[in-house]
Amino acid sequence: MPAPLYTDVTTKVRALLNDKGMAGGATYQDPFLQDYVQMAQDTLVATLIARSVERMKFRSEFVVPAGTTTLDYSWGTPGTNILLLLPPEFISADQLWEAKVGGQNEDFVPMSGPNELPRIARADTLQFWNQANGLIHFLGSTADRLLRMDYWSGLGAVNPAGRMLVVNSGNALAALVACYAAGARGQPELANRFCTFKDDGTLGGMAGFEIEAIVTADIKNQQSEPIRRRPYFGRDRYTNLNTNRWRM
């Protein structure tokens, strides 16, 4: 099943909230719902990452210049401690590998981390990495290195003219949107029918049930693959670097 259209989600929301008397809704029209669709997508992403759902993991490869000690969200001044730009929706790194610049796929070796960086002299490899305050830290190497990074990512802004970015998420998103929209209109009991937010960080109600179905499908998909598949090329949001970015 493909990822749902934005309008598929909003149509389901109007059905849940009994706003079908006129085309496009009398109360819950698409422009009114857009902020709630964004909130729903962000909630869904956070929940799937907390459950380690592989479809929320992405991959980038890029060159780390010699002397670089930090990957940040903004560009720094060229020179020692160059700040390389992380992907806009980067949440946290999962695994890092390195290779010589111009190397082949088999040249990549796993880096050690995330752990506190050791107090040792720099070498011509990166070897170690750590993560703190949303940034990636290195000792810095004496030579340029090719870095491969698997990371957990958000999905950015929703597109009212396009598709949502999670496959089979229409019902989960609709339930979350209905919850947020009903709550905003002072209908907490109706909102709780669609989603409840538990103390342990999990979700209940219709949204919780639908999200669990997404998680279960992901687990079955992983179990059906005895060898982890190679990622396929996806949209490159790492536009400021010479990178290849894959969706896992």
Phi, psi and omega per residue, in radians:
M1 nan 2.252 -3.113
P2 -1.276 2.927 3.034
A3 -1.099 2.459 -3.071
P4 -1.266 2.656 2.963
L5 -1.182 2.665 3.035
Y6 -0.944 -0.764 -3.111
T7 -1.207 -0.439 3.021
D8 -1.084 -0.743 -3.118
V9 -1.149 -0.845 -3.085
T10 -1.172 -0.568 3.070
T11 -1.114 -0.730 3.099
K12 -1.146 -0.634 3.104
V13 -1.060 -0.805 3.136
R14 -1.113 -0.596 3.077
A15 -1.145 -0.740 3.141
L16 -1.140 -0.613 -3.077
L17 -1.695 0.201 3.067
N18 0.972 0.849 3.119
D19 -2.121 1.079 -3.063
K20 -2.031 0.199 -3.054
G21 -1.188 -0.463 3.122
M22 -2.418 2.674 -3.115
A23 -1.016 2.275 3.140
G24 1.427 -0.051 3.083
G25 1.532 2.601 3.071
A26 -1.600 -0.608 -3.097
T27 -1.971 -0.847 -3.018
Y28 -1.726 1.156 3.116
Q29 -1.383 2.815 -3.043
D30 -0.957 -0.809 3.135
P31 -1.057 -0.644 3.110
F32 -1.151 -0.598 -3.050
L33 -1.468 -0.220 -2.963
Q34 -1.012 -0.804 3.136
D35 -1.078 -0.634 -3.137
Y36 -1.265 -0.583 3.050
V37 -1.123 -0.713 3.097
Q38 -1.091 -0.780 3.114
M39 -1.066 -0.709 -3.132
A40 -1.128 -0.759 3.119
Q41 -1.081 -0.758 3.136
D42 -1.088 -0.705 3.110
T43 -1.145 -0.758 3.126
L44 -1.067 -0.805 -3.141
V45 -1.039 -0.848 -3.124
A46 -1.046 -0.684 -3.133
T47 -1.201 -0.733 3.140
L48 -1.178 -0.672 3.091
I49 -1.144 -0.712 3.107
A50 -1.057 -0.484 3.111
R51 -1.646 0.138 3.105
S52 1.005 0.719 3.098
V53 -1.304 2.117 -2.975
E54 -1.068 -0.480 -3.089
R55 -1.176 -0.196 3.089
M56 -1.649 0.184 3.129
K57 -1.848 2.364 -3.115
F58 -2.169 2.966 -3.124
R59 -2.373 2.414 3.024
S60 -2.328 2.613 2.996
E61 -2.214 2.361 -3.132
F62 -2.808 2.817 -3.122
V63 -1.501 2.280 3.044
V64 -1.778 1.930 -3.113
P65 -1.094 2.657 3.094
A66 -0.940 2.432 3.121
G67 1.554 -0.174 -3.119
T68 -1.196 2.269 3.121
T69 -2.081 -0.128 -3.072
T70 -2.517 2.370 2.874
L71 -1.800 2.163 -2.989
D72 -2.231 -3.065 3.116
Y73 -1.650 -0.051 -3.125
S74 -2.470 2.720 -3.108
W75 -1.289 2.443 3.052
G76 -1.810 -2.981 3.126
T77 -1.487 2.282 3.117
P78 -0.955 2.515 -3.103
G79 2.321 -2.738 3.100
T80 -1.085 2.469 3.136
N81 1.100 0.737 3.086
I82 -1.033 2.387 3.105
L83 -1.713 1.956 3.085
L84 -1.553 2.570 -3.056
L85 -1.400 2.230 3.007
L86 -1.425 2.774 3.099
P87 -1.005 2.536 -3.070
P88 -0.986 -0.610 -3.097
E89 -1.768 0.253 3.125
F90 -0.982 2.332 3.064
I91 -1.955 -0.942 3.080
S92 -2.798 2.657 3.111
A93 -1.414 2.594 3.102
D94 -1.908 -0.922 3.116
Q95 -2.521 2.584 3.076
L96 -2.255 2.478 3.028
W97 -2.250 2.810 3.069
E98 -2.417 2.769 3.103
A99 -2.688 2.911 3.038
K100 -1.191 2.607 3.112
V101 -1.094 2.276 -3.079
G102 1.515 0.087 -3.122
G103 -1.308 2.989 3.133
Q104 -1.694 3.015 -3.113
N105 -1.001 -0.679 -3.101
E106 -1.280 -0.159 3.141
D107 -1.415 -0.266 -3.093
F108 -1.201 2.341 3.077
V109 -2.152 2.503 -3.127
P110 -1.177 2.494 3.050
M111 -1.609 2.761 -3.130
S112 -1.593 2.121 3.126
G113 2.801 3.048 0.033
P114 -1.435 2.185 3.093
N115 -2.539 2.807 3.068
E116 -1.019 2.345 -3.070
L117 -1.184 2.357 3.137
P118 -1.274 2.763 3.107
R119 -1.640 1.420 3.139
I120 -2.333 2.870 3.134
A121 -1.216 2.639 3.090
R122 -1.179 2.611 3.086
A123 -2.207 -3.020 3.133
D124 -1.503 0.201 3.007
T125 -2.256 2.843 3.128
L126 -1.433 -0.828 3.052
Q127 1.186 -0.905 -2.978
F128 -2.136 2.637 3.035
W129 -2.572 2.731 3.076
N130 -2.461 2.856 -3.122
Q131 -2.323 2.192 3.137
A132 -2.667 2.390 3.108
N133 0.970 0.590 3.108
G134 1.374 0.080 -3.120
L135 -1.946 2.719 3.069
I136 -1.831 2.303 -3.074
H137 -2.101 2.482 3.083
F138 -2.242 2.894 2.915
L139 -1.246 -0.505 -3.000
G140 1.627 2.454 -3.138
S141 -1.973 2.870 3.135
T142 -1.525 -0.027 3.131
A143 -2.418 2.698 3.032
D144 -1.051 2.494 3.132
R145 -2.302 2.580 3.052
L146 -1.605 2.125 -3.073
L147 -1.909 2.373 2.996
R148 -2.003 2.250 -3.078
M149 -2.282 2.165 2.911
D150 -1.642 2.294 -3.069
Y151 -2.567 2.701 3.064
W152 -1.476 2.406 -2.996
S153 -2.400 2.567 2.917
G154 -1.351 -3.077 -3.065
L155 -2.082 0.074 3.079
G156 1.303 -2.851 -3.082
A157 -1.297 2.466 3.067
V158 -1.247 2.699 -3.134
N159 -2.011 1.848 -3.116
P160 -1.051 -0.316 -3.140
A161 -1.745 0.087 -3.057
G162 -2.302 -2.670 -3.118
R163 -1.770 2.684 2.911
M164 -1.224 2.891 -2.965
L165 -1.906 0.222 3.062
V166 -2.122 2.139 -3.127
V167 -1.095 2.451 3.035
N168 1.067 0.570 -3.065
S169 -1.831 0.049 -3.021
G170 -0.987 -0.835 -3.108
N171 -1.187 -0.705 3.132
A172 -1.113 -0.794 3.136
L173 -1.130 -0.741 -3.134
A174 -1.072 -0.726 3.131
A175 -1.134 -0.729 3.117
L176 -1.137 -0.778 3.125
V177 -1.080 -0.768 3.126
A178 -1.059 -0.677 3.103
C179 -1.085 -0.887 -3.110
Y180 -1.122 -0.750 -3.094
A181 -1.179 -0.748 3.119
A182 -1.144 -0.712 3.101
G183 -1.080 -0.687 -3.139
A184 -1.160 -0.448 3.136
R185 -1.663 0.288 3.046
G186 1.307 0.579 3.128
Q187 -2.138 1.197 -3.043
P188 -1.102 -0.625 -3.140
E189 -1.151 -0.720 3.095
L190 -1.144 -0.724 3.128
A191 -1.024 -0.732 -3.100
N192 -1.201 -0.324 3.051
R193 -1.177 -0.549 -3.071
F194 -1.601 -0.563 3.115
C195 -2.833 2.413 2.984
T196 -2.130 2.498 -3.100
F197 -1.854 1.924 -3.015
K198 -1.492 2.781 -3.115
D199 -1.105 -0.467 -3.115
D200 -1.492 0.119 3.098
G201 1.570 -0.088 3.111
T202 -1.553 2.964 -3.113
L203 -1.992 2.534 3.090
G204 -2.071 -2.962 -3.139
G205 1.263 -2.834 -3.106
M206 -1.059 -0.740 -3.130
A207 -1.084 -0.745 3.118
G208 -1.064 -0.720 3.122
F209 -1.105 -0.785 -3.086
E210 -1.218 -0.635 3.099
I211 -1.176 -0.669 3.103
E212 -1.066 -0.612 3.100
A213 -1.126 -0.659 3.097
I214 -1.137 -0.766 3.139
V215 -1.096 -0.779 -3.131
T216 -1.081 -0.740 3.121
A217 -1.095 -0.668 3.121
D218 -1.153 -0.730 3.122
I219 -1.089 -0.777 3.129
K220 -1.098 -0.672 3.129
N221 -1.108 -0.715 3.116
Q222 -1.187 -0.669 -3.123
Q223 -1.207 -0.430 -3.114
S224 -1.433 -0.056 -3.111
E225 -2.022 1.683 -3.124
P226 -1.097 -0.472 3.068
I227 -2.110 2.262 -3.086
R228 -1.087 2.233 -3.092
R229 -1.247 2.664 3.017
R230 -1.239 2.453 3.103
P231 -1.086 2.690 3.067
Y232 -1.838 2.754 -3.088
F233 -1.099 2.367 3.094
G234 -2.232 -3.088 -3.115
R235 -1.150 2.285 -3.083
D236 -1.544 1.865 3.067
R237 -1.662 0.043 -3.115
Y238 -1.689 1.023 -2.872
T239 -1.299 -0.319 -3.081
N240 -1.514 -0.026 3.136
L241 -2.205 2.811 3.066
N242 -1.440 1.560 -2.990
T243 -2.261 2.795 2.854
N244 -1.970 2.268 -3.106
R245 -2.163 2.259 -3.092
W246 -2.089 2.627 2.946
R247 -1.647 2.243 -3.117
M248 -1.236 nan nan
